[in-house]
């Protein structure tokens, strides 16, 4: 290198070219970064996340408010599935409405949801609030699943409505088995004034008479002024079975204890609820119960602990029904087109499902989704399985 002589590219023109090239590169980089940031911004602003809606009409208040925990179970299932990516990439959204335990309100809410939300499927709780929705499900051609809906009449004659609840035979089989082991031949039946009470009472009566025993039936209503008089009419029988829903079971059980009846007492699955089994009057009562309350029932242990930590109370079979309903919808519609017609075809086509309440097998064409009930007895405020 000769002192005083610039190297190639270091003269006035060469330095300007380098500076120009650097400026050009910086400008290009700035443009690329700006495009990326703007794309991310506009994607966040204008992209709507896909959702699949489930319309939920439940009695959060009113006479059937003990079923409100169904919604907690549904929320737990939806939250877990959404963390795993939702249903076919769509976020599961529960659109919940409170029926107030009023059938007329339930109908109005269905109409409102249909007009404004157009859910893939409806889930309704309580028999009185679900049955009025069956004609609407047929009219709008949208699947409807009734939870905690004891009355099975009408579901099998529909195209769009289904029921998730034990049938009459599953309700009575555990009780009849216990009665046989106790050599009970005379049975009194306190039947609530609804279809559930009538169906269970008829089934028990036929079973007792076919085995050479007798069954005596009395009707009662929660609003009756003197229910103990109904109990007195059955006092000569070896056992009394309360064929009633949750509220009527509580009233009937109190009346039996007030009358100092000394025989055996039986109850249908509503009597398995912790709110009833924790009553002092329930001590010794035999119950047809789902497996969920058995502390040794392994499939539900982790779920029950998770539920208790999240909501602060013990998981009931009603809450599990809600949890199961969401998971059932997910399982049937996974990798399927998310339309009402496909949802209905999946429900109608028959399936087997590993419910938390036990294995469920539904034959093609059936609209009755049932889980099993087991023999149990209330001992020291909790259920012991026999």
C-alpha positions as CSV (number, residue, x, y, z in Angstrom):
1,X,0.0,0.0,0.0
2,X,1.4,3.5,-1.0
3,X,0.9,6.1,1.7
4,X,-1.5,8.9,0.7
5,X,-3.3,6.7,-2.0
6,X,-6.7,5.3,-1.1
7,X,-7.4,1.6,-1.5
8,X,-10.0,0.4,-3.9
9,X,-13.5,1.2,-2.7
10,X,-12.2,3.6,-0.1
11,X,-12.5,6.7,-2.2
12,X,-15.4,9.1,-2.2
13,X,-17.5,7.0,-4.5
14,X,-16.7,3.7,-2.8
15,X,-17.6,5.0,0.7
16,X,-20.9,6.4,-0.6
17,X,-21.8,3.1,-2.2
18,X,-21.2,1.2,1.1
19,X,-23.3,3.6,3.0
20,X,-26.0,3.4,0.4
21,X,-26.0,-0.4,0.6
22,X,-26.3,-0.4,4.4
23,X,-29.1,2.1,4.3
24,X,-31.0,0.0,1.8
25,X,-30.6,-3.1,3.9
26,X,-31.8,-1.3,7.0
27,X,-34.8,0.0,5.1
28,X,-35.7,-3.5,3.8
29,X,-35.4,-5.0,7.3
30,X,-37.6,-2.2,8.7
31,X,-40.2,-2.9,6.0
32,X,-40.2,-6.7,6.7
33,X,-40.5,-6.1,10.5
34,X,-43.3,-3.7,9.9
35,X,-45.2,-6.1,7.7
36,X,-44.8,-8.9,10.3
37,X,-46.0,-6.6,13.1
38,X,-48.9,-5.3,11.1
39,X,-50.0,-8.8,10.1
40,X,-49.9,-10.0,13.7
41,X,-51.9,-6.9,14.7
42,X,-54.6,-7.2,12.1
43,X,-54.8,-11.0,12.7
44,X,-55.5,-10.3,16.4
45,X,-58.0,-7.6,15.6
46,X,-60.0,-9.2,12.8
47,X,-59.7,-13.0,13.2
48,X,-62.6,-14.4,15.1
49,X,-61.8,-17.7,17.0
50,X,-64.1,-20.5,15.8
51,X,-66.5,-21.7,18.5
52,X,-69.1,-24.5,18.8
53,X,-72.0,-23.6,21.1
54,X,-74.0,-25.8,23.5
55,X,-77.2,-24.3,24.7
56,X,-77.8,-25.1,28.4
57,X,-81.1,-24.5,30.0
58,X,-80.8,-25.5,33.7
59,X,-82.7,-24.7,37.0
60,X,-80.1,-22.6,38.7
61,X,-82.8,-21.2,41.0
62,X,-86.3,-22.4,42.1
63,X,-87.6,-25.7,43.3
64,X,-85.1,-27.8,41.2
65,X,-82.0,-25.7,42.0
66,X,-80.3,-28.8,43.4
67,X,-79.6,-29.6,39.8
68,X,-77.5,-26.4,39.3
69,X,-74.3,-28.3,39.8
70,X,-74.9,-29.9,36.4
71,X,-73.6,-26.6,35.0
72,X,-70.4,-26.8,37.1
73,X,-69.8,-30.3,35.7
74,X,-70.3,-29.1,32.2
75,X,-68.0,-26.1,32.7
76,X,-65.2,-28.4,34.1
77,X,-65.4,-30.7,31.0
78,X,-65.5,-27.8,28.5
79,X,-62.6,-26.0,30.2
80,X,-60.5,-29.2,30.1
81,X,-61.3,-30.0,26.4
82,X,-60.6,-26.4,25.4
83,X,-57.2,-26.6,26.9
84,X,-56.6,-29.6,24.7
85,X,-57.6,-27.7,21.6
86,X,-61.4,-27.8,21.8
87,X,-63.7,-29.8,19.5
88,X,-62.1,-30.2,16.1
89,X,-60.2,-26.9,16.7
90,X,-63.3,-25.0,17.8
91,X,-63.6,-23.6,21.3
92,X,-66.6,-25.2,23.2
93,X,-68.8,-22.4,24.4
94,X,-71.6,-23.1,26.9
95,X,-74.4,-20.7,26.5
96,X,-76.2,-21.1,29.9
97,X,-79.6,-19.8,30.9
98,X,-81.5,-20.2,34.2
99,X,-85.0,-21.7,33.8
100,X,-85.8,-20.9,37.4
101,X,-87.4,-24.3,37.5
102,X,-90.3,-22.9,35.4
103,X,-91.4,-24.8,32.3
104,X,-92.7,-21.6,30.7
105,X,-89.4,-19.8,31.2
106,X,-87.6,-22.8,29.8
107,X,-89.6,-22.6,26.6
108,X,-89.0,-18.9,26.3
109,X,-85.2,-19.4,26.8
110,X,-85.1,-22.0,24.1
111,X,-86.8,-19.6,21.6
112,X,-84.3,-16.9,22.6
113,X,-81.3,-19.1,22.2
114,X,-82.5,-20.4,18.9
115,X,-83.0,-16.9,17.6
116,X,-79.7,-15.4,18.9
117,X,-77.2,-18.2,19.4
118,X,-78.2,-21.1,17.2
119,X,-76.3,-23.8,19.2
120,X,-75.2,-27.1,17.9
121,X,-77.2,-28.9,20.6
122,X,-79.3,-28.2,23.7
123,X,-78.8,-29.7,27.1
124,X,-81.7,-29.3,29.5
125,X,-82.1,-30.3,33.2
126,X,-85.2,-31.3,35.2
127,X,-88.1,-33.3,33.8
128,X,-90.7,-30.5,34.1
129,X,-88.5,-28.1,32.2
130,X,-87.2,-30.5,29.5
131,X,-90.4,-32.1,28.3
132,X,-91.9,-28.9,27.0
133,X,-88.8,-28.5,24.8
134,X,-89.3,-31.8,23.0
135,X,-91.8,-30.3,20.4
136,X,-89.4,-27.3,19.9
137,X,-86.5,-29.6,19.2
138,X,-88.5,-31.4,16.6
139,X,-89.8,-28.1,15.1
140,X,-86.3,-26.6,14.8
141,X,-84.6,-29.9,14.0
142,X,-81.9,-29.5,16.7
143,X,-80.7,-32.2,19.1
144,X,-81.9,-32.0,22.7
145,X,-80.5,-34.1,25.6
146,X,-82.4,-34.1,28.9
147,X,-80.3,-34.6,32.0
148,X,-81.9,-35.6,35.3
149,X,-85.1,-36.3,33.4
150,X,-86.9,-39.2,34.9
151,X,-89.8,-39.2,32.6
152,X,-89.0,-41.3,29.6
153,X,-92.3,-40.9,27.9
154,X,-92.2,-39.3,24.5
155,X,-88.4,-39.5,23.8
156,X,-88.5,-42.7,21.9
157,X,-91.1,-41.3,19.5
158,X,-89.0,-38.3,18.5
159,X,-86.2,-37.8,16.0
160,X,-84.2,-35.1,17.8
161,X,-84.7,-35.6,21.6
162,X,-82.7,-37.9,23.9
163,X,-82.5,-38.6,27.6
164,X,-79.5,-39.3,29.9
165,X,-80.9,-40.9,33.1
166,X,-81.4,-44.4,34.5
167,X,-84.6,-46.1,33.4
168,X,-87.3,-47.5,35.7
169,X,-85.9,-51.0,35.7
170,X,-82.4,-49.7,36.7
171,X,-84.1,-47.8,39.5
172,X,-86.0,-50.8,40.9
173,X,-83.5,-53.7,40.3
174,X,-81.2,-52.8,43.3
175,X,-84.1,-52.4,45.6
176,X,-85.8,-55.7,44.6
177,X,-82.5,-57.5,45.1
178,X,-82.2,-56.2,48.6
179,X,-85.8,-56.9,49.4
180,X,-85.3,-60.5,48.3
181,X,-82.3,-60.9,50.6
182,X,-84.3,-59.4,53.5
183,X,-87.3,-61.7,52.8
184,X,-89.6,-58.7,52.3
185,X,-93.0,-59.9,51.0
186,X,-95.2,-56.9,51.8
187,X,-94.3,-53.5,50.4
188,X,-95.8,-50.1,50.8
189,X,-95.1,-47.5,48.1
190,X,-95.3,-43.8,48.6
191,X,-95.7,-42.5,45.0
192,X,-95.2,-38.8,44.1
193,X,-97.8,-37.4,41.8
194,X,-95.7,-37.5,38.6
195,X,-94.8,-40.0,35.9
196,X,-91.6,-41.0,37.6
197,X,-93.5,-42.1,40.7
198,X,-96.2,-43.9,38.7
199,X,-93.7,-45.8,36.6
200,X,-91.6,-47.0,39.5
201,X,-94.6,-47.9,41.6
202,X,-96.1,-50.0,38.7
203,X,-92.8,-51.8,38.2
204,X,-92.4,-52.6,41.9
205,X,-96.0,-53.7,42.2
206,X,-95.7,-56.1,39.3
207,X,-92.4,-57.5,40.6
208,X,-93.7,-58.1,44.1
209,X,-96.9,-59.7,43.0
210,X,-95.1,-62.0,40.5
211,X,-92.9,-63.2,43.4
212,X,-96.0,-63.9,45.6
213,X,-95.8,-60.7,47.7
214,X,-98.0,-57.7,47.9
215,X,-97.7,-54.0,47.1
216,X,-99.8,-51.2,48.5
217,X,-99.6,-47.8,46.9
218,X,-100.5,-44.3,48.2
219,X,-100.0,-41.0,46.3
220,X,-98.7,-37.9,47.9
221,X,-97.6,-34.4,47.0
222,X,-95.0,-32.1,48.7
223,X,-97.8,-29.6,49.3
224,X,-100.0,-32.1,51.2
225,X,-100.8,-30.9,54.7
226,X,-100.6,-34.2,56.5
227,X,-98.3,-36.6,54.7
228,X,-97.8,-38.7,57.9
229,X,-101.4,-39.9,57.5
230,X,-100.3,-41.4,54.1
231,X,-97.4,-43.2,55.9
232,X,-99.9,-44.6,58.6
233,X,-101.8,-46.2,55.7
234,X,-98.7,-48.2,54.9
235,X,-97.6,-48.9,58.4
236,X,-98.4,-52.7,58.4
237,X,-96.0,-53.4,55.5
238,X,-92.5,-54.6,56.1
239,X,-90.9,-51.9,54.0
240,X,-91.8,-48.6,52.4
241,X,-90.3,-47.5,49.1
242,X,-90.3,-43.7,48.3
243,X,-90.9,-43.5,44.5
244,X,-90.3,-39.8,44.1
245,X,-88.0,-37.0,42.8
246,X,-85.4,-35.2,45.0
247,X,-87.7,-32.7,46.7
248,X,-90.6,-35.2,47.3
249,X,-88.1,-37.8,48.6
250,X,-87.0,-35.4,51.3
251,X,-90.6,-34.6,52.3
252,X,-91.6,-38.3,52.2
253,X,-88.6,-39.4,54.3
254,X,-89.3,-36.8,57.0
255,X,-92.9,-37.9,57.2
256,X,-91.9,-41.6,57.6
257,X,-89.6,-40.7,60.5
258,X,-92.2,-38.4,62.1
259,X,-94.7,-41.3,62.0
260,X,-92.2,-43.6,63.9
261,X,-92.4,-46.2,61.2
262,X,-90.2,-49.1,62.2
263,X,-89.8,-51.1,59.0
264,X,-87.3,-50.8,56.2
265,X,-87.1,-47.7,54.1
266,X,-86.1,-47.6,50.4
267,X,-85.4,-44.7,48.0
268,X,-84.8,-44.2,44.3
269,X,-81.6,-42.6,42.9
270,X,-82.6,-39.0,43.9
271,X,-82.1,-40.3,47.5
272,X,-78.4,-40.9,46.8
273,X,-77.7,-37.2,46.7
274,X,-75.4,-36.1,49.6
275,X,-78.0,-33.5,50.6
276,X,-80.3,-36.4,51.5
277,X,-77.9,-39.0,52.7
278,X,-76.5,-36.5,55.2
279,X,-79.9,-36.0,56.8
280,X,-80.3,-37.8,60.2
281,X,-83.6,-39.2,59.0
282,X,-81.8,-41.0,56.1
283,X,-79.8,-43.3,58.4
284,X,-80.4,-46.9,57.5
285,X,-82.3,-46.2,54.3
286,X,-81.6,-48.4,51.3
287,X,-80.8,-46.6,48.0
288,X,-80.4,-47.3,44.3
289,X,-77.2,-45.3,43.8
290,X,-74.7,-44.5,41.0
291,X,-71.1,-45.6,41.6
292,X,-69.8,-42.1,41.9
293,X,-70.3,-42.0,45.7
294,X,-68.2,-45.1,46.3
295,X,-64.8,-44.0,47.6
296,X,-63.3,-47.1,46.1
297,X,-64.6,-46.3,42.6
298,X,-61.3,-45.6,40.9
299,X,-62.5,-44.0,37.6
300,X,-63.9,-41.0,39.5
301,X,-61.3,-40.4,42.2
302,X,-59.1,-37.8,40.5
303,X,-62.1,-36.1,38.9
304,X,-63.9,-35.7,42.3
305,X,-60.7,-34.2,43.9
306,X,-60.3,-31.8,41.0
307,X,-64.0,-30.8,41.2
308,X,-63.9,-30.2,45.0
309,X,-60.7,-28.1,44.7
310,X,-62.3,-26.0,42.0
311,X,-65.8,-25.5,43.3
312,X,-65.5,-26.1,47.0
313,X,-68.1,-28.9,47.3
314,X,-68.2,-32.6,46.7
315,X,-69.1,-33.7,43.2
316,X,-72.7,-35.1,42.9
317,X,-74.0,-37.5,40.3
318,X,-75.9,-34.5,38.8
319,X,-72.6,-32.7,38.3
320,X,-71.1,-35.8,36.8
321,X,-74.1,-36.0,34.4
322,X,-73.2,-32.6,33.1
323,X,-69.5,-33.5,32.8
324,X,-70.5,-36.6,30.9
325,X,-72.8,-34.8,28.6
326,X,-70.0,-32.5,27.3
327,X,-67.6,-35.3,26.9
328,X,-70.2,-37.4,25.1
329,X,-70.8,-34.6,22.6
330,X,-67.1,-34.3,22.1
331,X,-66.6,-38.0,21.6
332,X,-69.4,-38.4,19.1
333,X,-68.4,-35.3,17.1
334,X,-64.6,-35.6,17.1
335,X,-63.4,-35.4,13.5
336,X,-67.0,-34.9,12.3
337,X,-68.7,-32.0,10.6
338,X,-70.1,-29.8,13.3
339,X,-73.7,-29.6,12.2
340,X,-77.0,-30.4,13.8
341,X,-77.8,-33.2,11.3
342,X,-74.5,-35.0,12.0
343,X,-75.0,-34.5,15.8
344,X,-78.4,-36.1,15.6
345,X,-77.0,-39.0,13.4
346,X,-74.3,-39.7,15.9
347,X,-76.7,-39.8,18.8
348,X,-79.2,-41.9,16.9
349,X,-76.7,-44.3,15.4
350,X,-75.9,-46.2,18.6
351,X,-72.7,-46.0,20.6
352,X,-70.8,-47.1,23.7
353,X,-69.4,-44.6,26.1
354,X,-67.1,-44.8,29.1
355,X,-69.1,-42.6,31.4
356,X,-67.7,-41.6,34.7
357,X,-70.9,-43.0,36.1
358,X,-70.1,-46.4,34.5
359,X,-70.1,-47.9,31.0
360,X,-73.0,-46.9,28.8
361,X,-74.2,-48.9,25.7
362,X,-76.9,-47.4,23.5
363,X,-78.5,-49.5,20.8
364,X,-79.0,-47.9,17.3
365,X,-82.3,-46.0,17.2
366,X,-82.6,-45.7,21.0
367,X,-83.2,-42.3,22.6
368,X,-82.5,-43.5,26.1
369,X,-78.9,-43.1,27.4
370,X,-78.7,-45.0,30.8
371,X,-76.1,-45.7,33.4
372,X,-76.3,-48.4,36.0
373,X,-77.4,-48.0,39.7
374,X,-76.1,-50.1,42.5
375,X,-77.3,-51.4,45.9
376,X,-76.3,-49.1,48.7
377,X,-77.3,-48.2,52.3
378,X,-77.0,-44.9,54.2
379,X,-74.7,-45.6,57.2
380,X,-73.4,-42.7,59.4
381,X,-74.3,-40.1,56.8
382,X,-72.8,-41.6,53.7
383,X,-73.5,-44.4,51.3
384,X,-72.1,-47.9,51.8
385,X,-72.3,-50.1,48.8
386,X,-73.6,-53.7,49.3
